[in-house]
Amino acid sequence: MSDHIVSAYSEELERLSAEILKMGGIVETMITDACRALVSNDLELAKEVVLRDPLVDAIEADAERQIVSLIARRQPMGHDLRMILSAMKISSELERIGDLSKNIAKRTQRLDDNVNVEMRNAILRMAQPVSHQLKDVLNAYATGSAEKARIVWGADDDIDLHYNAVFREMLTHLLEDPRRITAGAHMLFMAKNLERIGDHCTNIAEFVYYQAVGDYLSELERPKQNQV
């Protein structure tokens, strides 16, 4: 293979990784802004978050086209093949994170005055470690670090603990005032969306680890927290 072909191939792989990281950056802001809109009851910001979702979908579609083209033209093997397949899986996980963030923003627009500050802040407390988890796994992908990916993968139990705490807190608020039942249901769905985002981050960590070392992290290695 000539130096020119090798150089062009490397540029294509780098371009694909850049697309995945761009997608990751957008969904990062979607989580942050969706929860900021919730806490401040900023309905305009919530609408903006919803409008970002089509951009995430478009980047995923473009990445998929790049992946199909790379496999067809380059017939990658070894690490390159793992990199391309991982990019395909990771883009799908990021698209789902975008959808879940959009759902949080949509539910924010449906809340009424029965949602108090404590209920909003409970979601924010859970969102913070979830956002950190996404940031860390994107950093693991950017650096190709199997160790960083393993750390994110092992932190999933912490998100489950946060979810259990928020679930119990929301039930307490609902029992105190039945008028909060409808709004409280929205809040519980938001918490579940964040918990699912944590699961998608864990999946991304598994793909990053596979890309780096060519082996799989075993679910049997990590005890799972019981969820309420």
PyMOL CGO cylinders between C-alpha atoms (Angstrom):
from pymol import cmd
from pymol.cgo import CYLINDER

trace = [
    CYLINDER, 0.00, 0.00, 0.00, 1.50, 3.35, -1.06, 0.3, 1, 1, 1, 1, 1, 1,
    CYLINDER, 1.50, 3.35, -1.06, 2.24, 6.14, 1.42, 0.3, 1, 1, 1, 1, 1, 1,
    CYLINDER, 2.24, 6.14, 1.42, -0.46, 8.24, -0.25, 0.3, 1, 1, 1, 1, 1, 1,
    CYLINDER, -0.46, 8.24, -0.25, -3.11, 5.54, 0.25, 0.3, 1, 1, 1, 1, 1, 1,
    CYLINDER, -3.11, 5.54, 0.25, -2.02, 4.98, 3.85, 0.3, 1, 1, 1, 1, 1, 1,
    CYLINDER, -2.02, 4.98, 3.85, -2.19, 8.71, 4.52, 0.3, 1, 1, 1, 1, 1, 1,
    CYLINDER, -2.19, 8.71, 4.52, -5.65, 9.04, 2.97, 0.3, 1, 1, 1, 1, 1, 1,
    CYLINDER, -5.65, 9.04, 2.97, -6.89, 6.02, 4.93, 0.3, 1, 1, 1, 1, 1, 1,
    CYLINDER, -6.89, 6.02, 4.93, -5.58, 7.47, 8.20, 0.3, 1, 1, 1, 1, 1, 1,
    CYLINDER, -5.58, 7.47, 8.20, -7.29, 10.77, 7.46, 0.3, 1, 1, 1, 1, 1, 1,
    CYLINDER, -7.29, 10.77, 7.46, -10.59, 8.96, 6.89, 0.3, 1, 1, 1, 1, 1, 1,
    CYLINDER, -10.59, 8.96, 6.89, -10.29, 7.17, 10.24, 0.3, 1, 1, 1, 1, 1, 1,
    CYLINDER, -10.29, 7.17, 10.24, -9.47, 10.44, 11.99, 0.3, 1, 1, 1, 1, 1, 1,
    CYLINDER, -9.47, 10.44, 11.99, -12.41, 12.13, 10.32, 0.3, 1, 1, 1, 1, 1, 1,
    CYLINDER, -12.41, 12.13, 10.32, -14.72, 9.38, 11.54, 0.3, 1, 1, 1, 1, 1, 1,
    CYLINDER, -14.72, 9.38, 11.54, -13.44, 9.72, 15.12, 0.3, 1, 1, 1, 1, 1, 1,
    CYLINDER, -13.44, 9.72, 15.12, -13.89, 13.48, 14.92, 0.3, 1, 1, 1, 1, 1, 1,
    CYLINDER, -13.89, 13.48, 14.92, -17.52, 13.00, 13.86, 0.3, 1, 1, 1, 1, 1, 1,
    CYLINDER, -17.52, 13.00, 13.86, -18.17, 10.73, 16.83, 0.3, 1, 1, 1, 1, 1, 1,
    CYLINDER, -18.17, 10.73, 16.83, -16.58, 13.22, 19.23, 0.3, 1, 1, 1, 1, 1, 1,
    CYLINDER, -16.58, 13.22, 19.23, -18.57, 16.07, 17.69, 0.3, 1, 1, 1, 1, 1, 1,
    CYLINDER, -18.57, 16.07, 17.69, -21.73, 14.06, 18.24, 0.3, 1, 1, 1, 1, 1, 1,
    CYLINDER, -21.73, 14.06, 18.24, -20.65, 13.38, 21.81, 0.3, 1, 1, 1, 1, 1, 1,
    CYLINDER, -20.65, 13.38, 21.81, -20.06, 17.06, 22.46, 0.3, 1, 1, 1, 1, 1, 1,
    CYLINDER, -20.06, 17.06, 22.46, -23.58, 17.91, 21.32, 0.3, 1, 1, 1, 1, 1, 1,
    CYLINDER, -23.58, 17.91, 21.32, -25.26, 15.30, 23.51, 0.3, 1, 1, 1, 1, 1, 1,
    CYLINDER, -25.26, 15.30, 23.51, -23.14, 16.48, 26.45, 0.3, 1, 1, 1, 1, 1, 1,
    CYLINDER, -23.14, 16.48, 26.45, -24.61, 19.96, 26.13, 0.3, 1, 1, 1, 1, 1, 1,
    CYLINDER, -24.61, 19.96, 26.13, -28.08, 18.49, 25.67, 0.3, 1, 1, 1, 1, 1, 1,
    CYLINDER, -28.08, 18.49, 25.67, -27.92, 16.76, 29.06, 0.3, 1, 1, 1, 1, 1, 1,
    CYLINDER, -27.92, 16.76, 29.06, -26.50, 19.82, 30.80, 0.3, 1, 1, 1, 1, 1, 1,
    CYLINDER, -26.50, 19.82, 30.80, -28.94, 22.27, 29.24, 0.3, 1, 1, 1, 1, 1, 1,
    CYLINDER, -28.94, 22.27, 29.24, -31.96, 20.02, 29.66, 0.3, 1, 1, 1, 1, 1, 1,
    CYLINDER, -31.96, 20.02, 29.66, -31.31, 19.82, 33.41, 0.3, 1, 1, 1, 1, 1, 1,
    CYLINDER, -31.31, 19.82, 33.41, -30.45, 23.53, 33.62, 0.3, 1, 1, 1, 1, 1, 1,
    CYLINDER, -30.45, 23.53, 33.62, -33.77, 24.27, 31.93, 0.3, 1, 1, 1, 1, 1, 1,
    CYLINDER, -33.77, 24.27, 31.93, -35.51, 22.06, 34.47, 0.3, 1, 1, 1, 1, 1, 1,
    CYLINDER, -35.51, 22.06, 34.47, -33.97, 23.71, 37.52, 0.3, 1, 1, 1, 1, 1, 1,
    CYLINDER, -33.97, 23.71, 37.52, -34.52, 27.27, 36.27, 0.3, 1, 1, 1, 1, 1, 1,
    CYLINDER, -34.52, 27.27, 36.27, -37.86, 26.46, 34.56, 0.3, 1, 1, 1, 1, 1, 1,
    CYLINDER, -37.86, 26.46, 34.56, -36.39, 27.91, 31.36, 0.3, 1, 1, 1, 1, 1, 1,
    CYLINDER, -36.39, 27.91, 31.36, -38.85, 26.70, 28.74, 0.3, 1, 1, 1, 1, 1, 1,
    CYLINDER, -38.85, 26.70, 28.74, -37.04, 28.43, 25.87, 0.3, 1, 1, 1, 1, 1, 1,
    CYLINDER, -37.04, 28.43, 25.87, -33.83, 26.56, 26.70, 0.3, 1, 1, 1, 1, 1, 1,
    CYLINDER, -33.83, 26.56, 26.70, -35.82, 23.33, 26.89, 0.3, 1, 1, 1, 1, 1, 1,
    CYLINDER, -35.82, 23.33, 26.89, -37.13, 23.99, 23.38, 0.3, 1, 1, 1, 1, 1, 1,
    CYLINDER, -37.13, 23.99, 23.38, -33.58, 24.63, 22.13, 0.3, 1, 1, 1, 1, 1, 1,
    CYLINDER, -33.58, 24.63, 22.13, -32.47, 21.25, 23.51, 0.3, 1, 1, 1, 1, 1, 1,
    CYLINDER, -32.47, 21.25, 23.51, -35.27, 19.50, 21.62, 0.3, 1, 1, 1, 1, 1, 1,
    CYLINDER, -35.27, 19.50, 21.62, -34.23, 21.25, 18.40, 0.3, 1, 1, 1, 1, 1, 1,
    CYLINDER, -34.23, 21.25, 18.40, -30.66, 19.91, 18.69, 0.3, 1, 1, 1, 1, 1, 1,
    CYLINDER, -30.66, 19.91, 18.69, -31.77, 16.30, 18.38, 0.3, 1, 1, 1, 1, 1, 1,
    CYLINDER, -31.77, 16.30, 18.38, -32.11, 16.29, 14.55, 0.3, 1, 1, 1, 1, 1, 1,
    CYLINDER, -32.11, 16.29, 14.55, -28.47, 17.43, 14.32, 0.3, 1, 1, 1, 1, 1, 1,
    CYLINDER, -28.47, 17.43, 14.32, -27.40, 14.41, 16.37, 0.3, 1, 1, 1, 1, 1, 1,
    CYLINDER, -27.40, 14.41, 16.37, -29.43, 12.15, 14.08, 0.3, 1, 1, 1, 1, 1, 1,
    CYLINDER, -29.43, 12.15, 14.08, -27.83, 13.72, 11.01, 0.3, 1, 1, 1, 1, 1, 1,
    CYLINDER, -27.83, 13.72, 11.01, -24.30, 13.17, 12.34, 0.3, 1, 1, 1, 1, 1, 1,
    CYLINDER, -24.30, 13.17, 12.34, -25.11, 9.54, 13.15, 0.3, 1, 1, 1, 1, 1, 1,
    CYLINDER, -25.11, 9.54, 13.15, -26.40, 9.01, 9.59, 0.3, 1, 1, 1, 1, 1, 1,
    CYLINDER, -26.40, 9.01, 9.59, -23.26, 10.63, 8.14, 0.3, 1, 1, 1, 1, 1, 1,
    CYLINDER, -23.26, 10.63, 8.14, -21.02, 8.48, 10.36, 0.3, 1, 1, 1, 1, 1, 1,
    CYLINDER, -21.02, 8.48, 10.36, -22.87, 5.39, 9.21, 0.3, 1, 1, 1, 1, 1, 1,
    CYLINDER, -22.87, 5.39, 9.21, -22.24, 6.32, 5.57, 0.3, 1, 1, 1, 1, 1, 1,
    CYLINDER, -22.24, 6.32, 5.57, -18.55, 6.82, 6.31, 0.3, 1, 1, 1, 1, 1, 1,
    CYLINDER, -18.55, 6.82, 6.31, -18.36, 3.45, 8.05, 0.3, 1, 1, 1, 1, 1, 1,
    CYLINDER, -18.36, 3.45, 8.05, -20.03, 1.57, 5.18, 0.3, 1, 1, 1, 1, 1, 1,
    CYLINDER, -20.03, 1.57, 5.18, -17.69, 3.28, 2.71, 0.3, 1, 1, 1, 1, 1, 1,
    CYLINDER, -17.69, 3.28, 2.71, -14.59, 2.48, 4.77, 0.3, 1, 1, 1, 1, 1, 1,
    CYLINDER, -14.59, 2.48, 4.77, -15.47, -1.19, 5.10, 0.3, 1, 1, 1, 1, 1, 1,
    CYLINDER, -15.47, -1.19, 5.10, -16.31, -1.52, 1.41, 0.3, 1, 1, 1, 1, 1, 1,
    CYLINDER, -16.31, -1.52, 1.41, -13.23, 0.29, 0.09, 0.3, 1, 1, 1, 1, 1, 1,
    CYLINDER, -13.23, 0.29, 0.09, -10.53, -0.41, 2.68, 0.3, 1, 1, 1, 1, 1, 1,
    CYLINDER, -10.53, -0.41, 2.68, -11.44, -3.89, 3.94, 0.3, 1, 1, 1, 1, 1, 1,
    CYLINDER, -11.44, -3.89, 3.94, -9.99, -3.06, 7.38, 0.3, 1, 1, 1, 1, 1, 1,
    CYLINDER, -9.99, -3.06, 7.38, -8.49, -5.67, 9.67, 0.3, 1, 1, 1, 1, 1, 1,
    CYLINDER, -8.49, -5.67, 9.67, -7.29, -5.86, 13.26, 0.3, 1, 1, 1, 1, 1, 1,
    CYLINDER, -7.29, -5.86, 13.26, -7.34, -2.64, 15.26, 0.3, 1, 1, 1, 1, 1, 1,
    CYLINDER, -7.34, -2.64, 15.26, -8.68, -0.62, 12.33, 0.3, 1, 1, 1, 1, 1, 1,
    CYLINDER, -8.68, -0.62, 12.33, -11.68, -2.92, 12.00, 0.3, 1, 1, 1, 1, 1, 1,
    CYLINDER, -11.68, -2.92, 12.00, -12.33, -2.74, 15.75, 0.3, 1, 1, 1, 1, 1, 1,
    CYLINDER, -12.33, -2.74, 15.75, -12.10, 1.04, 15.58, 0.3, 1, 1, 1, 1, 1, 1,
    CYLINDER, -12.10, 1.04, 15.58, -14.65, 1.27, 12.76, 0.3, 1, 1, 1, 1, 1, 1,
    CYLINDER, -14.65, 1.27, 12.76, -17.09, -1.19, 14.33, 0.3, 1, 1, 1, 1, 1, 1,
    CYLINDER, -17.09, -1.19, 14.33, -16.78, 0.55, 17.70, 0.3, 1, 1, 1, 1, 1, 1,
    CYLINDER, -16.78, 0.55, 17.70, -17.48, 3.90, 16.06, 0.3, 1, 1, 1, 1, 1, 1,
    CYLINDER, -17.48, 3.90, 16.06, -20.67, 2.46, 14.59, 0.3, 1, 1, 1, 1, 1, 1,
    CYLINDER, -20.67, 2.46, 14.59, -21.81, 1.15, 17.98, 0.3, 1, 1, 1, 1, 1, 1,
    CYLINDER, -21.81, 1.15, 17.98, -20.82, 4.31, 19.86, 0.3, 1, 1, 1, 1, 1, 1,
    CYLINDER, -20.82, 4.31, 19.86, -22.66, 6.59, 17.43, 0.3, 1, 1, 1, 1, 1, 1,
    CYLINDER, -22.66, 6.59, 17.43, -25.80, 4.54, 18.03, 0.3, 1, 1, 1, 1, 1, 1,
    CYLINDER, -25.80, 4.54, 18.03, -25.40, 4.86, 21.81, 0.3, 1, 1, 1, 1, 1, 1,
    CYLINDER, -25.40, 4.86, 21.81, -24.88, 8.62, 21.54, 0.3, 1, 1, 1, 1, 1, 1,
    CYLINDER, -24.88, 8.62, 21.54, -28.00, 8.94, 19.40, 0.3, 1, 1, 1, 1, 1, 1,
    CYLINDER, -28.00, 8.94, 19.40, -29.99, 7.24, 22.15, 0.3, 1, 1, 1, 1, 1, 1,
    CYLINDER, -29.99, 7.24, 22.15, -28.48, 9.57, 24.75, 0.3, 1, 1, 1, 1, 1, 1,
    CYLINDER, -28.48, 9.57, 24.75, -29.60, 12.49, 22.61, 0.3, 1, 1, 1, 1, 1, 1,
    CYLINDER, -29.60, 12.49, 22.61, -33.13, 11.07, 22.51, 0.3, 1, 1, 1, 1, 1, 1,
    CYLINDER, -33.13, 11.07, 22.51, -33.22, 10.65, 26.28, 0.3, 1, 1, 1, 1, 1, 1,
    CYLINDER, -33.22, 10.65, 26.28, -31.93, 14.19, 26.84, 0.3, 1, 1, 1, 1, 1, 1,
    CYLINDER, -31.93, 14.19, 26.84, -34.59, 15.47, 24.44, 0.3, 1, 1, 1, 1, 1, 1,
    CYLINDER, -34.59, 15.47, 24.44, -37.22, 13.62, 26.47, 0.3, 1, 1, 1, 1, 1, 1,
    CYLINDER, -37.22, 13.62, 26.47, -36.08, 15.35, 29.66, 0.3, 1, 1, 1, 1, 1, 1,
    CYLINDER, -36.08, 15.35, 29.66, -36.41, 18.71, 27.92, 0.3, 1, 1, 1, 1, 1, 1,
    CYLINDER, -36.41, 18.71, 27.92, -39.87, 17.82, 26.60, 0.3, 1, 1, 1, 1, 1, 1,
    CYLINDER, -39.87, 17.82, 26.60, -41.10, 16.80, 30.04, 0.3, 1, 1, 1, 1, 1, 1,
    CYLINDER, -41.10, 16.80, 30.04, -39.72, 20.03, 31.51, 0.3, 1, 1, 1, 1, 1, 1,
    CYLINDER, -39.72, 20.03, 31.51, -42.13, 21.90, 29.25, 0.3, 1, 1, 1, 1, 1, 1,
    CYLINDER, -42.13, 21.90, 29.25, -45.07, 19.93, 30.70, 0.3, 1, 1, 1, 1, 1, 1,
    CYLINDER, -45.07, 19.93, 30.70, -44.43, 20.61, 34.38, 0.3, 1, 1, 1, 1, 1, 1,
    CYLINDER, -44.43, 20.61, 34.38, -46.79, 22.71, 36.46, 0.3, 1, 1, 1, 1, 1, 1,
    CYLINDER, -46.79, 22.71, 36.46, -46.49, 24.76, 39.64, 0.3, 1, 1, 1, 1, 1, 1,
    CYLINDER, -46.49, 24.76, 39.64, -46.82, 21.64, 41.81, 0.3, 1, 1, 1, 1, 1, 1,
    CYLINDER, -46.82, 21.64, 41.81, -43.16, 20.83, 41.19, 0.3, 1, 1, 1, 1, 1, 1,
    CYLINDER, -43.16, 20.83, 41.19, -41.13, 22.39, 43.98, 0.3, 1, 1, 1, 1, 1, 1,
    CYLINDER, -41.13, 22.39, 43.98, -37.46, 23.38, 44.04, 0.3, 1, 1, 1, 1, 1, 1,
    CYLINDER, -37.46, 23.38, 44.04, -36.45, 20.28, 45.98, 0.3, 1, 1, 1, 1, 1, 1,
    CYLINDER, -36.45, 20.28, 45.98, -37.88, 18.00, 43.29, 0.3, 1, 1, 1, 1, 1, 1,
    CYLINDER, -37.88, 18.00, 43.29, -36.06, 19.87, 40.53, 0.3, 1, 1, 1, 1, 1, 1,
    CYLINDER, -36.06, 19.87, 40.53, -32.77, 19.84, 42.45, 0.3, 1, 1, 1, 1, 1, 1,
    CYLINDER, -32.77, 19.84, 42.45, -33.05, 16.09, 43.03, 0.3, 1, 1, 1, 1, 1, 1,
    CYLINDER, -33.05, 16.09, 43.03, -32.91, 15.53, 39.27, 0.3, 1, 1, 1, 1, 1, 1,
    CYLINDER, -32.91, 15.53, 39.27, -29.97, 17.92, 38.98, 0.3, 1, 1, 1, 1, 1, 1,
    CYLINDER, -29.97, 17.92, 38.98, -28.03, 16.00, 41.64, 0.3, 1, 1, 1, 1, 1, 1,
    CYLINDER, -28.03, 16.00, 41.64, -28.43, 12.84, 39.62, 0.3, 1, 1, 1, 1, 1, 1,
    CYLINDER, -28.43, 12.84, 39.62, -27.62, 14.57, 36.34, 0.3, 1, 1, 1, 1, 1, 1,
    CYLINDER, -27.62, 14.57, 36.34, -24.22, 15.75, 37.55, 0.3, 1, 1, 1, 1, 1, 1,
    CYLINDER, -24.22, 15.75, 37.55, -22.55, 12.31, 37.90, 0.3, 1, 1, 1, 1, 1, 1,
    CYLINDER, -22.55, 12.31, 37.90, -24.25, 11.16, 34.69, 0.3, 1, 1, 1, 1, 1, 1,
    CYLINDER, -24.25, 11.16, 34.69, -22.77, 14.14, 32.82, 0.3, 1, 1, 1, 1, 1, 1,
    CYLINDER, -22.77, 14.14, 32.82, -19.35, 13.39, 34.31, 0.3, 1, 1, 1, 1, 1, 1,
    CYLINDER, -19.35, 13.39, 34.31, -19.67, 9.77, 33.23, 0.3, 1, 1, 1, 1, 1, 1,
    CYLINDER, -19.67, 9.77, 33.23, -20.38, 10.81, 29.64, 0.3, 1, 1, 1, 1, 1, 1,
    CYLINDER, -20.38, 10.81, 29.64, -17.51, 13.30, 29.65, 0.3, 1, 1, 1, 1, 1, 1,
    CYLINDER, -17.51, 13.30, 29.65, -15.12, 10.66, 31.00, 0.3, 1, 1, 1, 1, 1, 1,
    CYLINDER, -15.12, 10.66, 31.00, -16.12, 8.00, 28.49, 0.3, 1, 1, 1, 1, 1, 1,
    CYLINDER, -16.12, 8.00, 28.49, -15.75, 10.44, 25.59, 0.3, 1, 1, 1, 1, 1, 1,
    CYLINDER, -15.75, 10.44, 25.59, -12.28, 11.26, 26.92, 0.3, 1, 1, 1, 1, 1, 1,
    CYLINDER, -12.28, 11.26, 26.92, -11.53, 7.53, 27.03, 0.3, 1, 1, 1, 1, 1, 1,
    CYLINDER, -11.53, 7.53, 27.03, -12.63, 7.25, 23.39, 0.3, 1, 1, 1, 1, 1, 1,
    CYLINDER, -12.63, 7.25, 23.39, -10.61, 10.30, 22.32, 0.3, 1, 1, 1, 1, 1, 1,
    CYLINDER, -10.61, 10.30, 22.32, -7.45, 8.93, 23.94, 0.3, 1, 1, 1, 1, 1, 1,
    CYLINDER, -7.45, 8.93, 23.94, -8.10, 5.25, 23.18, 0.3, 1, 1, 1, 1, 1, 1,
    CYLINDER, -8.10, 5.25, 23.18, -7.60, 4.43, 26.86, 0.3, 1, 1, 1, 1, 1, 1,
    CYLINDER, -7.60, 4.43, 26.86, -8.78, 0.99, 27.98, 0.3, 1, 1, 1, 1, 1, 1,
    CYLINDER, -8.78, 0.99, 27.98, -8.11, 1.90, 31.62, 0.3, 1, 1, 1, 1, 1, 1,
    CYLINDER, -8.11, 1.90, 31.62, -10.26, 5.04, 31.48, 0.3, 1, 1, 1, 1, 1, 1,
    CYLINDER, -10.26, 5.04, 31.48, -13.01, 3.01, 29.81, 0.3, 1, 1, 1, 1, 1, 1,
    CYLINDER, -13.01, 3.01, 29.81, -12.85, 0.40, 32.58, 0.3, 1, 1, 1, 1, 1, 1,
    CYLINDER, -12.85, 0.40, 32.58, -13.17, 3.11, 35.24, 0.3, 1, 1, 1, 1, 1, 1,
    CYLINDER, -13.17, 3.11, 35.24, -16.33, 4.47, 33.61, 0.3, 1, 1, 1, 1, 1, 1,
    CYLINDER, -16.33, 4.47, 33.61, -17.69, 0.96, 33.23, 0.3, 1, 1, 1, 1, 1, 1,
    CYLINDER, -17.69, 0.96, 33.23, -17.14, 0.27, 36.91, 0.3, 1, 1, 1, 1, 1, 1,
    CYLINDER, -17.14, 0.27, 36.91, -18.88, 3.50, 37.98, 0.3, 1, 1, 1, 1, 1, 1,
    CYLINDER, -18.88, 3.50, 37.98, -22.33, 2.46, 36.76, 0.3, 1, 1, 1, 1, 1, 1,
    CYLINDER, -22.33, 2.46, 36.76, -23.37, 1.29, 40.23, 0.3, 1, 1, 1, 1, 1, 1,
    CYLINDER, -23.37, 1.29, 40.23, -23.01, 4.86, 41.49, 0.3, 1, 1, 1, 1, 1, 1,
    CYLINDER, -23.01, 4.86, 41.49, -25.62, 6.04, 38.96, 0.3, 1, 1, 1, 1, 1, 1,
    CYLINDER, -25.62, 6.04, 38.96, -27.98, 3.28, 40.10, 0.3, 1, 1, 1, 1, 1, 1,
    CYLINDER, -27.98, 3.28, 40.10, -27.59, 4.42, 43.70, 0.3, 1, 1, 1, 1, 1, 1,
    CYLINDER, -27.59, 4.42, 43.70, -28.44, 7.98, 42.68, 0.3, 1, 1, 1, 1, 1, 1,
    CYLINDER, -28.44, 7.98, 42.68, -31.51, 6.73, 40.83, 0.3, 1, 1, 1, 1, 1, 1,
    CYLINDER, -31.51, 6.73, 40.83, -32.73, 4.76, 43.84, 0.3, 1, 1, 1, 1, 1, 1,
    CYLINDER, -32.73, 4.76, 43.84, -32.29, 7.81, 46.07, 0.3, 1, 1, 1, 1, 1, 1,
    CYLINDER, -32.29, 7.81, 46.07, -34.17, 10.09, 43.67, 0.3, 1, 1, 1, 1, 1, 1,
    CYLINDER, -34.17, 10.09, 43.67, -36.96, 7.54, 43.27, 0.3, 1, 1, 1, 1, 1, 1,
    CYLINDER, -36.96, 7.54, 43.27, -37.52, 7.37, 47.03, 0.3, 1, 1, 1, 1, 1, 1,
    CYLINDER, -37.52, 7.37, 47.03, -37.35, 11.15, 47.37, 0.3, 1, 1, 1, 1, 1, 1,
    CYLINDER, -37.35, 11.15, 47.37, -39.94, 11.65, 44.64, 0.3, 1, 1, 1, 1, 1, 1,
    CYLINDER, -39.94, 11.65, 44.64, -42.30, 9.17, 46.28, 0.3, 1, 1, 1, 1, 1, 1,
    CYLINDER, -42.30, 9.17, 46.28, -42.00, 11.11, 49.52, 0.3, 1, 1, 1, 1, 1, 1,
    CYLINDER, -42.00, 11.11, 49.52, -42.98, 14.36, 47.75, 0.3, 1, 1, 1, 1, 1, 1,
    CYLINDER, -42.98, 14.36, 47.75, -45.95, 12.65, 46.10, 0.3, 1, 1, 1, 1, 1, 1,
    CYLINDER, -45.95, 12.65, 46.10, -47.21, 11.21, 49.37, 0.3, 1, 1, 1, 1, 1, 1,
    CYLINDER, -47.21, 11.21, 49.37, -46.94, 14.63, 51.01, 0.3, 1, 1, 1, 1, 1, 1,
    CYLINDER, -46.94, 14.63, 51.01, -49.12, 16.28, 48.35, 0.3, 1, 1, 1, 1, 1, 1,
    CYLINDER, -49.12, 16.28, 48.35, -51.25, 14.19, 45.92, 0.3, 1, 1, 1, 1, 1, 1,
    CYLINDER, -51.25, 14.19, 45.92, -51.55, 17.25, 43.66, 0.3, 1, 1, 1, 1, 1, 1,
    CYLINDER, -51.55, 17.25, 43.66, -47.97, 16.54, 42.61, 0.3, 1, 1, 1, 1, 1, 1,
    CYLINDER, -47.97, 16.54, 42.61, -48.78, 13.12, 41.15, 0.3, 1, 1, 1, 1, 1, 1,
    CYLINDER, -48.78, 13.12, 41.15, -48.83, 14.16, 37.47, 0.3, 1, 1, 1, 1, 1, 1,
    CYLINDER, -48.83, 14.16, 37.47, -45.74, 16.36, 37.73, 0.3, 1, 1, 1, 1, 1, 1,
    CYLINDER, -45.74, 16.36, 37.73, -44.04, 13.78, 39.92, 0.3, 1, 1, 1, 1, 1, 1,
    CYLINDER, -44.04, 13.78, 39.92, -44.58, 11.13, 37.25, 0.3, 1, 1, 1, 1, 1, 1,
    CYLINDER, -44.58, 11.13, 37.25, -42.73, 13.36, 34.78, 0.3, 1, 1, 1, 1, 1, 1,
    CYLINDER, -42.73, 13.36, 34.78, -39.90, 13.74, 37.29, 0.3, 1, 1, 1, 1, 1, 1,
    CYLINDER, -39.90, 13.74, 37.29, -39.66, 9.98, 37.79, 0.3, 1, 1, 1, 1, 1, 1,
    CYLINDER, -39.66, 9.98, 37.79, -39.42, 9.48, 34.03, 0.3, 1, 1, 1, 1, 1, 1,
    CYLINDER, -39.42, 9.48, 34.03, -36.64, 12.10, 33.92, 0.3, 1, 1, 1, 1, 1, 1,
    CYLINDER, -36.64, 12.10, 33.92, -34.72, 10.21, 36.59, 0.3, 1, 1, 1, 1, 1, 1,
    CYLINDER, -34.72, 10.21, 36.59, -35.19, 6.98, 34.65, 0.3, 1, 1, 1, 1, 1, 1,
    CYLINDER, -35.19, 6.98, 34.65, -33.95, 8.70, 31.48, 0.3, 1, 1, 1, 1, 1, 1,
    CYLINDER, -33.95, 8.70, 31.48, -30.79, 9.73, 33.33, 0.3, 1, 1, 1, 1, 1, 1,
    CYLINDER, -30.79, 9.73, 33.33, -30.32, 6.20, 34.63, 0.3, 1, 1, 1, 1, 1, 1,
    CYLINDER, -30.32, 6.20, 34.63, -30.60, 4.89, 31.07, 0.3, 1, 1, 1, 1, 1, 1,
    CYLINDER, -30.60, 4.89, 31.07, -28.07, 7.49, 29.88, 0.3, 1, 1, 1, 1, 1, 1,
    CYLINDER, -28.07, 7.49, 29.88, -25.72, 6.01, 32.46, 0.3, 1, 1, 1, 1, 1, 1,
    CYLINDER, -25.72, 6.01, 32.46, -26.31, 2.57, 30.95, 0.3, 1, 1, 1, 1, 1, 1,
    CYLINDER, -26.31, 2.57, 30.95, -25.48, 3.89, 27.47, 0.3, 1, 1, 1, 1, 1, 1,
    CYLINDER, -25.48, 3.89, 27.47, -22.26, 5.42, 28.84, 0.3, 1, 1, 1, 1, 1, 1,
    CYLINDER, -22.26, 5.42, 28.84, -21.38, 1.99, 30.22, 0.3, 1, 1, 1, 1, 1, 1,
    CYLINDER, -21.38, 1.99, 30.22, -22.02, 0.46, 26.80, 0.3, 1, 1, 1, 1, 1, 1,
    CYLINDER, -22.02, 0.46, 26.80, -19.75, 3.05, 25.18, 0.3, 1, 1, 1, 1, 1, 1,
    CYLINDER, -19.75, 3.05, 25.18, -17.04, 2.19, 27.72, 0.3, 1, 1, 1, 1, 1, 1,
    CYLINDER, -17.04, 2.19, 27.72, -17.30, -1.46, 26.69, 0.3, 1, 1, 1, 1, 1, 1,
    CYLINDER, -17.30, -1.46, 26.69, -16.85, -0.56, 23.02, 0.3, 1, 1, 1, 1, 1, 1,
    CYLINDER, -16.85, -0.56, 23.02, -13.87, 1.71, 23.80, 0.3, 1, 1, 1, 1, 1, 1,
    CYLINDER, -13.87, 1.71, 23.80, -12.26, -1.10, 25.79, 0.3, 1, 1, 1, 1, 1, 1,
    CYLINDER, -12.26, -1.10, 25.79, -12.87, -3.58, 22.97, 0.3, 1, 1, 1, 1, 1, 1,
    CYLINDER, -12.87, -3.58, 22.97, -11.40, -1.15, 20.45, 0.3, 1, 1, 1, 1, 1, 1,
    CYLINDER, -11.40, -1.15, 20.45, -8.27, -0.69, 22.55, 0.3, 1, 1, 1, 1, 1, 1,
    CYLINDER, -8.27, -0.69, 22.55, -7.48, -4.27, 23.56, 0.3, 1, 1, 1, 1, 1, 1,
    CYLINDER, -7.48, -4.27, 23.56, -9.63, -6.53, 21.38, 0.3, 1, 1, 1, 1, 1, 1,
    CYLINDER, -9.63, -6.53, 21.38, -11.32, -8.15, 24.36, 0.3, 1, 1, 1, 1, 1, 1,
    CYLINDER, -11.32, -8.15, 24.36, -14.61, -7.69, 26.19, 0.3, 1, 1, 1, 1, 1, 1,
    CYLINDER, -14.61, -7.69, 26.19, -15.41, -6.49, 29.68, 0.3, 1, 1, 1, 1, 1, 1,
    CYLINDER, -15.41, -6.49, 29.68, -17.51, -9.12, 31.44, 0.3, 1, 1, 1, 1, 1, 1,
    CYLINDER, -17.51, -9.12, 31.44, -20.71, -8.13, 33.20, 0.3, 1, 1, 1, 1, 1, 1,
    CYLINDER, -20.71, -8.13, 33.20, -19.94, -10.89, 35.67, 0.3, 1, 1, 1, 1, 1, 1,
    CYLINDER, -19.94, -10.89, 35.67, -16.95, -8.91, 36.96, 0.3, 1, 1, 1, 1, 1, 1,
    CYLINDER, -16.95, -8.91, 36.96, -19.13, -6.11, 38.33, 0.3, 1, 1, 1, 1, 1, 1,
    CYLINDER, -19.13, -6.11, 38.33, -21.93, -6.66, 40.90, 0.3, 1, 1, 1, 1, 1, 1,
    CYLINDER, -21.93, -6.66, 40.90, -25.08, -4.79, 39.92, 0.3, 1, 1, 1, 1, 1, 1,
    CYLINDER, -25.08, -4.79, 39.92, -27.00, -2.61, 42.36, 0.3, 1, 1, 1, 1, 1, 1,
    CYLINDER, -27.00, -2.61, 42.36, -30.62, -3.55, 42.87, 0.3, 1, 1, 1, 1, 1, 1,
    CYLINDER, -30.62, -3.55, 42.87, -32.98, -0.90, 41.55, 0.3, 1, 1, 1, 1, 1, 1,
    CYLINDER, -32.98, -0.90, 41.55, -36.20, 0.16, 43.20, 0.3, 1, 1, 1, 1, 1, 1,
]
cmd.load_cgo(trace, "trace")
